[in-house]
Amino acid sequence: MSFSWENEWRLQNLKEESFLTKHIMDKTPGWVKFVRRKVPASLQRTLESAFGKAFYMVFQKGTGIIEKTYKKDVQKSTFRKSRRTMDREGFSAGGVKRFDQQARRTVRKNLVISLFEGIGLGVCGMGIPDIPIFVSIMLKSIYEIAISFGFAYTSDVEKLFILKMIEAALQSGNTLRYKDEKLNQLIDHMDAEGLVNANGDEIEEYVVQLMVSRQIDTSAEALSRELLYGKFIQGKAVIGLIGGMNDVTCLKKITDYALLKYKRRFLLWYGDEAD
């Protein structure tokens, strides 16, 4: 490994530790404490079902539709151009920054979209109906981050990575650190062919598909827990704008984490190729 790569890798680990430290405490907003007593017990089950259906819908039928909302070919071309430049000039912090900046531009744009979508539907008193829209914006954001660092997102292994990343991003305390470690282990076991076990043997495709199906339920539960109280008041006209803003807070947490994890994969990928 080059000295420059080693420095970038150390900085990456510091940034990931900073994210964990920042979110290690479960910070509950005051308005959540206020509405907690008023939320019916059945709402979380309703949200889990809605998020699960939204994931299945997008993964099975909606990826192509989402891709029509951004310039996939242009973004892939931008990545290839940045990659050729780095190959020609050598690995450097400035070179990595080009990939990072491209990803962050897409994140800022999608946060704005989520802000207007969440607040707009919140003012109209719509909470549950906006879940497919929120999931689409969230996955659109993750897909664009993936492209910015040179990764695909349509295989079952990539779907599993995305779902586990969403779940981990929404944790706190020791659970956050545990899920983060597990996600890093998953990254270490991903290769160009798919997913390998601890012995280096390829995991059968049907097993990965089963893992994806189970992870959809787990990630839907994490999202429903995170957005439970926001969706409750988002269903109340006018004051629902507070719940709509909660969508943006949730999306930012997920995309901040996704930026870190795709960059981690990029550095490992580039480092392996340089060896």
N, C-alpha and C positions, 0 to 999 in steps of 0.2 A: 504494500500500500504506500502511496505517496504521503509525504509530510502534510500536504494540503488536504488530502482526503481524511487523514487521521484527525486533523484539527476540526474539519467539518463534522466528522462523526462525534467527536467529543461535544461540540456545540449542539448537535442534534439531541444527544442524550440529556444535556442540560435543559433544553427547551421542553423535552417530554417530562422531565422531573418537575419543571416549573408548572406545567399544566396539572400534573397530579397534585402538587402542593396547593395550587390555587383552588382546585375543586375537591380537595380531600374532605372539607367540611360541608355538610349538607345545609346550605343557606336557604331557609324557608322564608319567602317574602311575607310581609305583614298581611297582605290581602288574602293570602292562602290560609293563614290561621283564622281569618275572619269567616271565610266561606266553608271551611272544613266541616263544620257542624251541619251545614245545610245540604251537603252532597249525598244523594241517595246511594246506598251500597251497590245497587245494580249498575251504576254508571260506569264503573271501571270495567266490568264485564262487557258492557256495550262497546266501550272504547277499544278494548282488546280485540273484540270481534271485528270492529270496523278497520282497525289498523292491519290486522291479519288479512282481511279480504283485500285491502288496498295493496299490500305487498304482493299477494298472489296475482292480482289483476295486472300490476305493472310488470312483474317478472315474466308472466305468461304471455301478455298481449301488448303491454303498454310501452316497452322500451323504445320501439320504433317511433311511437307518437312523441315521446319525450325528446328523442333525437331531432325531431323537426323543430324544436323550440330553440335550438342553438346551432351554431355553425361548426359541426363536428369536423368536417374536412379541413376547414381553416385552422382549427385548433390543433389537429393532428399535424398539419403542415408546419405550424409554428413550433411544435415540439421537435419535429425532424430537423428543422433549421437550427434550433438551439443545440440539438444533439450533434449535428455536423460541426458546428462552431466549437463545441467543447472537445470533440475528437481531434479537431485540427489544432486547437490552441492548448489543449491539455486541461486536466481537471483543475478547477479553481473555485474559490468562494463566489467570485463574480459570475462564473458560468452557472453554478447551482442557483444563484439568485434569479437568473432569467426564468428558470422553470417555476420557481417559487412565486415570482411576481405574476406570471401568467395565471397560475392557480388562484392567487388571491384576488385578482381582478374579477374572475368569474364568481367567486364567493361574495364579494361586495355587491355585485349585480343581483345575485339571487336573494340576498338578504333584503334588498330593497323591494324585490318582487313579493317576498313573503310578508314584509311589513304592510304593504298596501292590501294584499290579499287577506291577511289576518284581521287587520283593523277594519277593512271594508265590510267583511262578512260579520265581524263582531258588532259593528254599529247596527247592522241589519238584523242582529239577533240570531245568527246562524253559527252553531258550534260543531256538532257532529257532521253535518253535510260537507264541511270543508276538509275533512280528513283525507280523502283521495287527492285533493289539490295539494295539501301540505306534504303528503308522501311523495307526490310527483316532483314538487319543488326540491325537496330534500334529496331525492335520488338524482335529479338533474344536477344539483350542486356537486354531489359526490362523483357522478360520471365525469363532469367537466374537470374536477380535480384529478381524477384518474388519468384522463387524456393528457393533461398538462404535464404529468410526470411519465407518460409513455405506457400506461397500463390499460388493458381492456377491462370490461366489466360484465360481459354477457355469459361467461362460463359459470357452471355451478360452483366451482371453487371460488371465483370472484364474488359471486352472490353471497356465499358463506362468509367470506371476509368482510363484505360490506355490512351484513346483518350483525355480525359479532362486533364490528367497530361501532355501529349505532348503539348497541346494547352497552358496551363498555363506556362510551362517552357520557352516558346518562347516570352513571353510578357515582357514589361518593364513599368516603371512608376507606376501610380495608378492602371492601368489595371492588372499588375502583382500581386499586393497585393490583389486586388479584386478577381481575378481568384484563387489565393492561398486560400483565405478564403472560396470560394465556394467549392474548392476541399476538404478542411478539413471538411466542412459540409457533403459532399458526403461520406467521410470516416465514419463519425459518423452515417450515415444512412444505411451503409452496414452491413449485418449480414450473418450468415451461410446460410440462406434461399434465400437471394437475396437483394432487396432494399426496404426500408420502407419509408413512408412519415413522415411529422412532427408529425402526430398523432400516429405513430407506426404501421400503417396498411401496409400490404404488397402491393407493387405496382405490378400490373399485368405484366406478362411476355411480352405480346405484346406491352405494353407501353414502357418498357425498350428497346425492340428491335427498336421501333420508335426513342427513344432517341439516341440509338447507330447510327442509320442511319443518323440522323441530325448532330450528333457530328462528324461523319466522314467528312462531308462537312466543318465544322468549323475548325477541326484540319488540314485538307488538305489546307485550306486557310492560316492558321498560318505557316505551313511548306513552302508553296509556297512563302509567303512574306519574310520569313527568308532566303530562298535559292535562291530567284529570281535572283539576280545579279551574284551570283556564278555560277548558271546553265547557265546563258547567256555567260559568258566568258569560262565556262567549255566546251562549244560547239566550242570554237576556239582552234585549235591544238596548242600545246606547252604552250601558256599562260594559257591554261585551268587547269594547275596544281594548280593555285591560287584558282580557283573555286572548284577544288577537295578538297583542304585543308579546304575550307569552310564547306564541309560535316562533317569533323571531329569536327570542332568548334561547329556546331549545335548539333551533336550527344553527345558531352561532356556536353553541357548545359542540354540536356534532361536526360542523365543518372545521372548526379550530382543531379538533382531534383528528379529523380526516386528513387535513393538511400535514400534520405531524407524521401520521402513519404512512401515507403515500410517499412522503419525502424519505422516510426511513427505508421503505422498500426500494426507492430509487437509489439511495446511497449504497445499499447492500448489493443491488443489481450491478451498479457501475463498478463497485469494488471487486465483485466476482469476475467481471469481464476484464478488469485491469490486471488481475493476478496472472 
